[in-house]
Amino acid sequence: MASGSGLSIDVHMAPMRPFVGAASEGAGDQPLWSPMSSSLITGAEEAVLVDTLITFDQVDVLADWAERHDKRITAVLITHGHSDHWIGLGRLLERFPDARGLATGKVLDRARFEATDAGLQKYWHTCFPGEIPDSPVLPGLLEDGTFELDGHELQIIDVGQGDAEHSSLVYAPSIGAVVAGDVVYNQVHMMTAETDGASRAAWVANLDAIAALNPTTVVSGHKRVGAPDSPETIEQSQQVPARLQPHRGRPGDRGRHRRRHAGAARRPRQSASAVVCSQAGGRQAQLNRAISMTGAGCGAQPEFRMSSRSGAAHEPNSLQNAPTSDAKHRRDKGTL
């Protein structure tokens, strides 16, 4: 998207892709990772990337795409600490040596937790064996909430609760653009595993705060490929956490979902050991305990499946039609 202000924003999409999960239960039963976005905000000569994608091949494609814009990339800004949004940082910095990886303090704390916790490290390496770094590079600390890009101010706002407890967004006021990470979702299933009733209420309120910026462009961290980056996604994203009753998160319900084609049997929903999100204990420790309980590997996590409708591929028109479990990817984050 170009703008007369001197800044523009462009969005790269990594489509959904397979990863290593539990053994298939039959034809058409395949674990798939959500489609993800990385945004490039450009000025006359410089640019910043927002979020990194996960695997070596995804990051290489992203870097090739960014290079074609012919700008000097000065920073890679990280919206939140879930590893699928920052673990590719080291590989990106090899391609763009003038850039710095940057995150707010609370986002950096969560990224550091994911980089050093044995259970989470086992989780990610089980899901993507040989496709992610053994020693991931962490972003540096963003000292204040602003970043200058070719004379234009970008605001990095610690918004708080999204699908993670501590999330930030990148706001370019001169073009009315918000890169919202996983606070806003766009026509894909939302992860609510790290939330309880209170934190979901906070999530809804934070979406109101984003709407108060009156953005014209809102980029979600996870979105259906081809979905427009419209401000309507803010209200759509409020509907799922707002209508969920307080419930207990399922241990290990992180980035997995399965696609089951027509004709494949639906497996009944299984119970799982639940972990209550404790305000006092903190959700980072809660997630750590959950992954330890479930063996830390993708195959050890509770699995959910969903059949395509009437034998045809189905694409929800908005989050109004999305199912509301606490699995991050109970249904496909793209086309079923």
C-alpha distance (Angstrom), angle and dihedral (degrees) to the residues before:
residue distance angle dihedral
M1 . . .
A2 3.79 . .
S3 3.79 124.6 .
G4 3.77 137.8 -167.7
S5 3.80 88.4 -131.5
G6 3.79 91.9 79.4
L7 3.81 95.1 -106.2
S8 3.76 128.5 89.6
I9 3.78 135.8 178.7
D10 3.78 130.3 -143.0
V11 3.79 127.6 -177.9
H12 3.80 127.5 -143.3
M13 3.79 118.6 -159.0
A14 3.78 128.1 -153.2
P15 3.80 105.0 -159.9
M16 3.77 122.5 -135.5
R17 3.79 113.2 -75.8
P18 3.80 139.3 -177.3
F19 3.77 122.1 -92.2
V20 3.80 134.5 179.3
G21 3.78 110.4 -80.0
A22 3.77 137.9 144.2
A23 3.79 118.1 -39.4
S24 3.79 115.6 -74.8
E25 3.78 116.1 -99.2
G26 3.77 93.7 -152.9
A27 3.77 146.3 -44.2
G28 3.78 113.2 -26.3
D29 3.80 94.8 17.5
Q30 3.79 104.7 122.4
P31 3.81 132.6 152.3
L32 3.81 109.8 -125.9
W33 3.78 131.0 -174.3
S34 3.77 120.5 -133.0
P35 3.81 122.5 -96.3
M36 3.80 108.8 -103.1
S37 3.77 137.3 -161.4
S38 3.78 135.2 -140.5
S39 3.80 118.3 -171.2
L40 3.79 129.9 -148.1
I41 3.80 116.8 -156.3
T42 3.79 109.8 -166.2
G43 3.77 137.1 -167.8
A44 3.77 129.6 -176.0
E45 3.81 93.9 -68.3
E46 3.80 108.6 -4.8
A47 3.79 137.5 56.4
V48 3.79 141.8 -174.9
L49 3.78 128.3 -147.8
V50 3.78 121.9 -142.5
D51 3.83 115.3 -147.9
T52 3.79 126.8 -10.7
L53 3.83 114.7 -129.2
I54 3.81 120.8 -128.6
T55 3.79 123.4 -99.2
F56 3.79 130.9 55.9
D57 3.79 92.6 -111.1
Q58 3.81 93.2 47.9
V59 3.80 91.4 50.1
D60 3.81 92.8 47.8
V61 3.80 91.4 52.5
L62 3.81 89.6 47.6
A63 3.81 91.4 50.5
D64 3.81 92.1 49.2
W65 3.81 89.6 50.6
A66 3.80 92.7 48.3
E67 3.81 92.4 48.2
R68 3.79 90.5 56.8
H69 3.81 89.1 65.7
D70 3.83 87.6 67.3
K71 3.81 95.4 -138.8
R72 3.79 131.4 131.0
I73 3.78 105.2 -109.8
T74 3.79 108.7 -142.1
A75 3.81 102.8 174.8
V76 3.77 145.7 14.6
L77 3.80 107.7 -148.4
I78 3.81 118.3 -157.6
T79 3.79 119.3 -148.1
H80 3.82 99.3 -162.8
G81 3.77 143.1 -10.7
H82 3.80 103.5 -100.4
S83 3.78 103.7 120.7
D84 3.79 96.3 -127.1
H85 3.82 87.4 69.8
W86 3.82 100.3 48.9
I87 3.81 112.1 15.2
G88 3.82 91.5 95.1
L89 3.81 91.8 60.0
G90 3.80 98.1 103.6
R91 3.79 92.9 52.8
L92 3.81 91.5 47.8
L93 3.79 91.9 50.9
E94 3.80 89.7 54.1
R95 3.79 87.6 59.8
F96 3.81 94.9 41.3
P97 3.83 107.1 36.4
D98 3.82 93.2 172.7
A99 3.79 91.0 61.9
R100 3.79 129.7 92.7
G101 3.76 125.1 -153.0
L102 3.81 108.7 -128.8
A103 3.79 136.7 -176.8
T104 3.78 137.3 162.4
G105 3.78 117.4 -99.8
K106 3.79 98.4 -99.0
V107 3.80 92.3 44.2
L108 3.79 89.6 50.4
D109 3.82 90.4 50.0
R110 3.79 90.8 56.0
A111 3.81 92.7 45.3
R112 3.80 90.0 51.0
F113 3.81 89.7 49.8
E114 3.80 91.4 52.8
A115 3.81 91.4 46.1
T116 3.80 94.7 52.1
D117 3.81 105.7 31.8
A118 3.80 109.6 102.0
G119 3.78 94.4 -147.3
L120 3.78 94.4 51.9
Q121 3.79 92.2 44.6
K122 3.79 89.3 53.8
Y123 3.79 89.9 47.2
W124 3.80 95.4 54.4
H125 3.82 95.0 41.4
T126 3.80 90.5 49.4
C127 3.78 91.5 51.9
F128 3.82 95.0 44.6
P129 3.83 107.5 23.4
G130 3.79 112.0 -168.3
E131 3.81 91.4 -3.3
I132 3.79 102.2 91.5
P133 3.83 132.2 50.8
D134 3.79 120.5 -88.5
S135 3.81 90.5 -142.8
P136 3.80 107.3 31.4
V137 3.79 120.0 -155.2
L138 3.79 113.3 -119.1
P139 3.79 123.0 -141.9
G140 3.77 119.6 -109.9
L141 3.78 123.8 -112.2
L142 3.78 117.5 -85.4
E143 3.80 101.2 -139.1
D144 3.78 97.2 -156.9
G145 3.77 136.7 12.4
T146 3.79 99.1 -98.3
F147 3.79 137.5 74.6
E148 3.79 125.5 -172.9
L149 3.78 118.8 -134.5
D150 3.79 115.6 -174.7
G151 3.80 90.4 -32.7
H152 3.81 94.5 -45.9
E153 3.78 123.3 111.4
L154 3.77 122.4 -121.7
Q155 3.79 115.9 -167.4
I156 3.79 118.9 -146.9
I157 3.79 104.0 -160.0
D158 3.80 124.0 -164.9
V159 3.77 95.5 -139.2
G160 3.82 96.4 171.0
Q161 3.78 124.0 -147.9
G162 3.77 120.4 43.6
D163 3.79 121.7 129.5
A164 3.82 83.1 -43.1
E165 3.77 124.2 48.8
H166 3.80 94.5 -118.3
S167 3.80 116.7 39.3
S168 3.77 134.3 157.5
L169 3.77 133.9 -162.7
V170 3.78 133.7 -151.1
Y171 3.79 114.1 -128.7
A172 3.80 123.3 -168.3
P173 3.81 101.7 -169.2
S174 3.80 95.7 -174.6
I175 3.81 90.4 65.3
G176 3.80 99.2 26.4
A177 3.80 92.5 -119.2
V178 3.80 127.1 148.6
V179 3.80 123.0 -171.1
A180 3.78 98.2 -160.4
G181 3.80 105.7 -179.3
D182 3.79 111.4 -157.7
V183 3.79 95.8 -21.4
V184 3.80 88.4 86.1
Y185 3.81 124.3 40.0
N186 3.79 125.9 -165.8
Q187 3.81 120.0 -148.0
V188 3.80 93.9 -39.9
H189 3.77 134.6 99.0
M190 3.79 116.5 -80.1
M191 3.78 124.9 -130.5
T192 3.81 110.9 -129.9
A193 3.82 99.2 160.9
E194 3.80 93.4 112.2
T195 3.80 94.6 51.0
D196 3.78 139.7 84.1
G197 3.79 130.6 -172.5
A198 3.80 94.5 -77.6
S199 3.78 95.3 46.5
R200 3.80 92.3 47.0
A201 3.80 88.7 53.7
A202 3.80 88.0 51.6
W203 3.81 89.4 49.4
V204 3.80 91.2 54.7
A205 3.81 90.5 48.6
N206 3.81 90.8 49.8
L207 3.78 89.6 53.8
D208 3.81 87.5 54.5
A209 3.80 87.9 54.1
I210 3.80 90.2 53.2
A211 3.79 90.7 49.3
A212 3.81 89.1 52.5
L213 3.81 88.3 65.0
N214 3.84 87.0 66.0
P215 3.81 93.2 -139.0
T216 3.77 121.4 -172.6
T217 3.82 93.3 -158.4
V218 3.81 124.7 41.6
V219 3.81 118.2 179.3
S220 3.80 117.4 -161.5
G221 3.78 122.5 -149.9
H222 3.80 89.7 -132.8
K223 3.78 118.4 32.3
R224 3.75 141.9 148.8
V225 3.78 110.2 -90.8
G226 3.79 107.2 -100.4
A227 3.80 95.7 16.8
P228 3.81 112.5 138.1
D229 3.80 118.2 -108.8
S230 3.77 93.1 -125.5
P231 3.82 130.3 155.3
E232 3.81 88.9 -120.5
T233 3.80 86.5 80.2
I234 3.82 88.9 73.3
E235 3.79 93.7 64.9
Q236 3.79 91.6 38.9
S237 3.80 89.7 53.9
Q238 3.80 90.9 53.3
Q239 3.76 93.4 60.3
V240 3.80 99.0 71.1
P241 3.83 100.8 48.6
A242 3.80 90.4 38.1
R243 3.77 94.5 56.6
L244 3.79 98.0 40.0
Q245 3.76 112.7 102.6
P246 3.82 116.1 -135.3
H247 3.77 106.2 -76.6
R248 3.74 140.9 160.2
G249 3.77 120.8 -95.5
R250 3.78 119.0 -118.3
P251 3.79 113.4 -120.5
G252 3.75 113.9 -107.8
D253 3.81 96.2 6.6
R254 3.80 94.1 147.8
G255 3.76 128.3 131.9
R256 3.72 102.6 -21.9
H257 3.72 134.9 114.9
R258 3.74 135.3 149.0
R259 3.73 133.6 -135.5
R260 3.77 114.5 -143.3
H261 3.78 116.7 -172.1
A262 3.78 125.7 -139.3
G263 3.78 113.1 -74.1
A264 3.80 94.1 32.1
A265 3.77 114.6 117.0
R266 3.77 119.1 -109.4
R267 3.78 113.3 -124.0
P268 3.80 115.0 -136.4
R269 3.76 114.9 -106.7
Q270 3.78 110.6 -93.9
S271 3.74 129.4 -141.4
A272 3.78 118.5 -121.2
S273 3.75 137.6 -171.4
A274 3.79 104.2 -83.9
V275 3.75 128.6 -140.2
V276 3.77 118.3 -154.3
C277 3.79 113.4 -138.1
S278 3.79 102.4 -121.4
Q279 3.77 119.8 -156.0
A280 3.80 89.6 -158.4
G281 3.78 97.0 45.7
G282 3.79 97.2 44.1
R283 3.78 127.1 -125.6
Q284 3.78 94.8 -104.2
A285 3.79 90.9 63.3
Q286 3.81 89.6 42.3
L287 3.78 91.8 55.1
N288 3.78 91.1 46.0
R289 3.81 91.0 53.9
A290 3.79 91.3 45.8
I291 3.78 94.3 53.1
S292 3.79 91.1 45.6
M293 3.82 89.6 52.5
T294 3.77 92.9 51.6
G295 3.79 98.0 45.8
A296 3.78 96.2 -103.6
G297 3.79 95.7 -104.8
C298 3.78 126.4 113.6
G299 3.76 90.6 -122.1
A300 3.80 91.6 55.9
Q301 3.79 95.3 59.3
P302 3.81 127.4 97.3
E303 3.79 109.5 -89.5
F304 3.79 129.3 -144.4
R305 3.75 128.4 -169.0
M306 3.75 135.1 -169.1
S307 3.78 130.4 -167.8
S308 3.77 123.9 -133.3
R309 3.77 113.4 -112.4
S310 3.80 124.3 -102.3
G311 3.77 91.5 -14.0
A312 3.80 93.0 -66.2
A313 3.75 133.8 104.7
H314 3.80 111.8 -94.1
E315 3.78 128.9 -153.6
P316 3.82 118.9 -173.2
N317 3.78 112.9 -128.7
S318 3.79 92.3 -142.6
L319 3.75 142.0 -17.4
Q320 3.81 87.5 -82.6
N321 3.78 86.1 80.1
A322 3.78 96.7 42.4
P323 3.81 119.7 108.8
T324 3.77 116.0 -111.2
S325 3.78 109.5 -136.6
D326 3.77 123.7 131.5
A327 3.81 93.0 -113.0
K328 3.78 110.4 108.2
H329 3.76 92.0 -137.2
R330 3.74 108.6 18.7
R331 3.75 85.1 143.5
D332 3.72 130.4 26.9
K333 3.81 116.3 -76.9
G334 3.76 86.9 -140.2
T335 3.77 133.6 18.2
L336 3.77 117.0 -11.8
